[in-house]
Amino acid sequence: MRPFSADSLWTYENKVLKNKFNIKDEELLNKKEKEITHNKINNLKDYNDFSLKGFLNLHKYLFEDLYDFAGQIRDENVTLDNIMLCQFGVIELCLKDLFRNLKEVKINSHDDMLIFLAYYYSELMVILPFRDGNEVTIKLFLELYLKKHGYNFDFKKIDNAKLWEATKYAFYYNPDKLYELLKETI
């Protein structure tokens, strides 16, 4: 699911994202994106930069062969499933605050890991920092962060529809349903 923006500078007239391959068919673009990111993820070695800069660089690494905006904070307002997400003018401020707190996170148990994951996933998804490629980047970043702390987690084990419903609940209320879904998955 891609974020939507009316009159976007980043899309062709048919609302497909402008890309370096000049692909104007959404389905073909999705295939190309999956192919590129799959190969990049498989070739990712020794990732260890869990700063905001590292997060932006991870997005750039994954999407630079496809999009000119790779690694850049979104510069337009978007909706996702008719939900207005973080206004682009405050994305950097929100990310700085979230990443400042990331340095202080202590994961001492399996339950701490689930609480961390539910909170950071829902926060990053409501900020939705990039014009596209958010889910891939956020999931990979969090999986790598947890791996560094001795926990293996794979978002592929979670049904995407259930994950999205729990994430929407977190946007409006709290991450409890997301926590429960993650707990069921492990």
Rosetta blueprint (number, residue, H / E / L):
1 M L
2 R L
3 P L
4 F E
5 S L
6 A L
7 D L
8 S L
9 L L
10 W L
11 T E
12 Y L
13 E L
14 N L
15 K L
16 V L
17 L E
18 K L
19 N L
20 K L
21 F L
22 N L
23 I L
24 K L
25 D L
26 E H
27 E H
28 L H
29 L H
30 N H
31 K H
32 K H
33 E H
34 K H
35 E H
36 I H
37 T H
38 H H
39 N H
40 K H
41 I H
42 N H
43 N H
44 L L
45 K L
46 D L
47 Y L
48 N L
49 D L
50 F L
51 S L
52 L H
53 K H
54 G H
55 F H
56 L H
57 N H
58 L H
59 H H
60 K H
61 Y H
62 L H
63 F H
64 E L
65 D L
66 L L
67 Y L
68 D L
69 F L
70 A L
71 G L
72 Q L
73 I L
74 R L
75 D L
76 E L
77 N L
78 V L
79 T E
80 L E
81 D L
82 N L
83 I E
84 M E
85 L L
86 C L
87 Q L
88 F H
89 G H
90 V H
91 I H
92 E H
93 L H
94 C H
95 L H
96 K H
97 D H
98 L H
99 F H
100 R H
101 N H
102 L H
103 K L
104 E L
105 V L
106 K L
107 I L
108 N L
109 S L
110 H H
111 D H
112 D H
113 M H
114 L H
115 I H
116 F H
117 L H
118 A H
119 Y H
120 Y H
121 Y H
122 S H
123 E H
124 L H
125 M H
126 V H
127 I H
128 L L
129 P L
130 F L
131 R L
132 D L
133 G L
134 N H
135 E H
136 V H
137 T H
138 I H
139 K H
140 L H
141 F H
142 L H
143 E H
144 L H
145 Y H
146 L H
147 K H
148 K H
149 H L
150 G L
151 Y L
152 N L
153 F L
154 D L
155 F H
156 K H
157 K H
158 I L
159 D L
160 N H
161 A H
162 K H
163 L H
164 W H
165 E H
166 A H
167 T H
168 K H
169 Y H
170 A H
171 F H
172 Y H
173 Y L
174 N L
175 P L
176 D H
177 K H
178 L H
179 Y H
180 E H
181 L H
182 L H
183 K H
184 E H
185 T H
186 I L
